[in-house]
Amino acid sequence: MKLSRRTAMLTAAGAAVASPAVAQRSVDTLRIQFVDAVPNVDMYFNSQRTGLILAHQAWDMLVHRDPSTFEIKPSLATDWRFAEDNSLDLTIRQGVKFHDGSTLSPDDVVYTINMAANPESKVATPSNYSWIDKAEKTGDWTVRIHMKRPTPAALEYLAMVTPIHPKAYREKVGPEGFAAKPVGAGPYKIVKNEQGKEVVFERFEDYWTGSPKGKPAIKTLHVRFVPDLATEVTELLAQQTDWIWNINPDQIASVNKMPYLQAVQQESMRIGYLSIDAAGRSGAGNPLTNLKVRQAIWHAINRQEMADKLIQGGSRVPMAPCFPTQFGCDADAAVKYAYDPAKAKALLAEAGFPNGFETEFLTSVQPTSWSGAIQNYLQAVGIRIKINQMQVAPAIQKAWRGEAPLYHQSWGSYSINDVSAIFPVMYGKDANDNYSRDPELEKLVAEGGASSDPAVRKKAYSAAIKLMTEKAYWLPLFTYVNAYAFSKSLDFKTYPDELPRFYFAKWK
């Protein structure tokens, strides 16, 4: 494969920088870079992985999921109990301080959960909280969450996507004021937040004792958002940053040749996908509403080759549109599509497009070579796509407006090991990302999420997977394998849930 421009720059820069990296231990600041600027650091109001990562540094959740074992452990709630009436009772930890010095109480918990579950709040991913009816205070330090339906994954949602906000402060400053100057109860506090540019965290010295996150070893995290991966790599080599991720796999060997850097890979629960506008949301006369056209696309893309040669590091091709370990992800129920360009061409001809057609292809995915590969596969069977490469947040908004005939994106399920974290997002009734608008499929997805009986859930989800793949709605391309590059001075551990935990990091 041809070396990328970033790889060439990396090699050249490596030759120019002979001295070891200047450790940041003296100023105790870990410099971190991301390419997808987060428009709102309040994770209830962004659906980006980077937003989730930032939130887990500055906020705590009611429970904690151990990153190695996925075991649920106490956090802001010290214990919990499910009742037969679809309620969840929790005891709230005493003595926890928010970053503004106020004391966390059950009132904060009730306020936050009811805000997240209220449709008027317009959270970014409503399906994360659609199982919640309401929360109420039941004692001096107890809270009850009433569930609309049995929700076996409830504790996972409370561990991963439900940070607790201070009621009094947020009511005082409002949602916009809170987004500008957020306050949490996590191991780091945010001391500077310049939207789209940088976020600075400082260790919270009053962080509660006994947290499974522990007290951070590093005092300051300086997060900057830069325009592209090339800038990240250049600044890493120039020792202007200490940590980046999702570099090209072909850069790993070169990074590891640098005496002051290291690169490692870790498969995550994230799936790269191609959303296909079967519902015709993007306009009348859309060829993608034709089943044979969609099936042609499924046959046209060599997903295994992309996984092996572009993603690398053990990337897999999911047979079902979900991550293989997620509950309900029944690969056996999926209709299988082999890579077969000849069959793709025949299907296009049968659909009335013997000469193919042109359409827009929206993406924010980096590296751009991945979209280029898809473009080449489709071009080979006659589908000519015009790539519209955008930044993450604008691309999401454009897709949500129904303006994406083909949309190349990824979804990490917020690292929740249950298909209820992906199917309602992509196929739920009125969901922003739903480009199938299939009532039968929407019904099956809802049925799978409305029971606590594993057999009932599996039956509904398996039927949904069969329908999803028969109709060729949403093409799972490959699992992501994150490639991290960071200073050798840094002791940093990766985890399969794609959540970098900087509060565990330390200088060597």
C-alpha positions, 0 to 999 in steps of 0.5 A, spaced: 500 500 500 502 507 498 505 510 504 500 516 506 502 523 507 502 523 514 507 517 514 512 520 510 511 526 514 512 522 520 519 519 517 521 526 516 520 529 522 523 523 526 529 524 522 529 531 524 528 530 532 534 526 535 533 528 542 528 524 547 521 527 548 521 533 554 517 530 559 512 534 562 513 531 569 516 538 571 509 541 570 505 535 571 501 537 565 499 531 560 497 534 553 492 531 549 489 532 542 483 530 538 481 532 531 473 532 533 472 538 537 466 537 542 461 542 541 458 541 548 462 538 554 456 536 557 455 529 555 447 529 555 448 534 549 453 531 544 453 524 541 461 524 540 466 519 543 470 524 545 465 528 549 464 521 553 471 521 554 471 528 557 465 527 561 468 521 564 474 525 567 470 530 570 463 527 572 462 521 576 456 516 575 451 513 580 455 506 579 462 504 576 463 499 571 470 496 571 474 497 565 477 490 565 471 485 568 465 489 566 463 488 573 458 494 576 461 497 582 458 502 587 460 509 585 455 515 587 450 510 589 453 505 595 448 500 593 442 498 589 436 493 588 431 492 583 424 491 585 418 487 581 414 493 579 420 496 574 423 500 579 430 501 582 432 503 589 439 506 590 442 509 596 446 515 595 453 516 597 454 521 603 460 526 603 461 527 596 463 534 593 462 537 587 467 542 584 464 548 586 464 546 593 457 544 594 455 537 597 452 532 592 445 530 595 439 525 592 436 532 590 441 532 584 440 525 582 433 526 581 434 533 578 439 530 573 435 523 571 429 527 570 432 532 566 435 526 561 429 523 561 424 529 559 423 529 552 423 537 552 431 537 554 432 534 547 438 530 549 443 528 544 441 520 544 434 520 547 434 512 547 440 512 552 434 514 557 428 512 554 427 507 559 426 512 565 419 514 567 422 518 572 426 519 579 424 521 586 427 522 592 424 516 597 428 518 603 434 522 606 439 519 602 435 514 597 432 515 590 428 511 586 428 510 579 421 508 575 422 504 569 417 505 563 419 497 562 424 492 564 431 494 563 436 489 564 442 494 562 439 499 566 446 499 570 450 499 564 446 506 562 447 509 569 455 507 569 456 509 562 452 515 560 448 518 566 453 523 569 450 527 575 450 534 575 449 539 581 441 542 581 442 548 584 448 551 580 445 548 573 438 551 575 442 558 576 446 558 570 442 554 565 444 549 560 448 554 556 451 557 562 453 550 564 456 548 558 460 554 558 462 553 565 461 545 567 461 543 574 461 535 576 464 531 581 469 527 578 476 526 579 478 532 575 475 539 574 474 543 568 478 550 569 478 552 562 473 551 556 474 554 550 468 551 545 472 547 539 479 549 541 481 547 548 479 544 555 483 544 561 482 539 567 485 540 574 486 534 579 480 535 584 483 535 591 477 534 594 475 528 590 471 523 595 476 517 598 475 510 596 472 512 588 474 506 584 477 511 579 482 513 585 485 520 585 489 522 579 496 522 579 497 527 574 495 534 576 493 537 569 490 535 563 490 540 557 486 537 551 486 541 544 482 540 538 486 540 532 483 540 525 486 533 522 490 527 524 496 530 520 497 536 525 496 531 531 502 526 528 506 533 526 505 535 533 507 529 537 513 528 533 515 535 535 514 534 542 508 539 542 503 533 545 504 527 549 497 523 547 493 522 540 489 516 538 487 513 531 493 514 527 493 510 521 496 503 522 501 504 517 504 509 522 505 504 528 512 501 526 514 508 524 512 511 531 515 505 535 522 507 532 522 513 535 526 513 542 521 517 546 514 514 543 510 508 543 504 506 539 499 500 541 493 497 538 486 495 542 480 493 538 474 496 541 466 496 541 466 501 535 463 499 528 464 502 522 458 503 518 454 505 511 447 508 512 443 507 506 437 512 505 432 506 504 426 511 506 428 516 501 429 522 506 434 525 502 429 526 496 425 523 491 427 519 486 433 516 490 435 510 487 437 507 494 430 506 496 430 500 491 432 493 495 436 491 489 440 497 489 442 496 496 443 489 496 448 491 490 452 496 495 452 490 500 455 485 495 460 491 492 464 492 498 470 488 500 469 489 507 474 483 509 479 486 505 478 493 509 478 490 515 485 486 514 489 491 510 486 498 512 484 497 519 488 492 521 490 489 528 485 484 528 479 488 526 473 483 524 467 484 519 460 483 523 455 479 520 450 482 524 449 490 525 452 490 532 458 488 536 459 481 536 459 481 544 453 485 545 447 481 548 442 480 542 447 480 537 445 474 533 450 473 527 446 466 525 440 470 524 443 475 519 443 474 511 450 473 509 452 477 503 459 475 500 463 480 496 461 479 489 462 485 484 459 481 478 453 480 482 452 487 484 452 489 477 447 484 475 443 487 481 444 494 479 441 492 472 435 488 474 434 495 478 434 499 472 441 502 473 445 498 468 450 504 467 450 505 475 448 512 478 451 518 482 450 520 489 452 524 495 457 520 500 457 524 507 462 522 512 467 525 517 471 519 518 478 519 519 483 517 515 480 519 509 483 513 505 477 509 508 472 513 505 476 512 498 476 505 499 469 505 499 469 509 493 473 505 489 469 499 490 462 502 489 466 505 482 468 498 480 460 496 479 458 503 477 456 507 483 459 514 483 459 517 489 461 524 491 465 524 498 462 530 502 468 530 508 466 534 514 467 535 521 464 530 526 459 535 529 456 538 522 456 531 519 452 529 524 447 534 524 446 534 516 445 526 517 440 528 522 436 532 518 435 527 513 440 529 508 445 523 507 443 518 501 450 514 503 453 516 510 459 513 512 460 513 520 461 509 526 458 507 533 461 505 539 454 504 543 457 508 549 461 501 550 454 498 553 454 491 551 447 490 549 444 491 542 439 496 546 445 501 545 445 501 538 438 498 535 434 504 537 439 509 535 439 506 528 432 503 527 428 506 533 421 510 531 423 517 529 430 516 531 435 521 528 439 516 524 433 512 522 434 511 514 430 505 514 423 508 517 421 501 517 414 500 521 415 492 522 423 493 524 421 499 529 416 494 532 421 488 533 426 493 536 421 496 541 419 489 543 426 487 544 427 493 549 420 492 553 422 485 556 427 483 562 426 475 559 432 474 555 429 469 551 423 474 549 429 479 547 433 474 543 427 472 539 425 479 537 432 482 536 434 476 532 427 477 528 430 484 527 437 482 525 434 478 519 429 483 517 435 489 517 440 484 513 434 482 508 432 489 506 440 491 506 438 497 510 445 499 514 451 495 512 456 494 518 463 494 515 468 493 520 470 493 528 475 499 530 481 497 532 484 504 536 491 505 535 494 510 540 501 513 540 503 517 546 510 519 550 514 513 553 514 517 559 507 516 560 504 510 563 497 509 560 493 503 559 488 501 554 481 498 555 476 494 550 471 499 551 474 505 547 474 509 553 481 512 555 482 513 563 487 519 564 485 519 571 489 512 571 495 515 567 501 517 571 508 519 569 514 513 569 
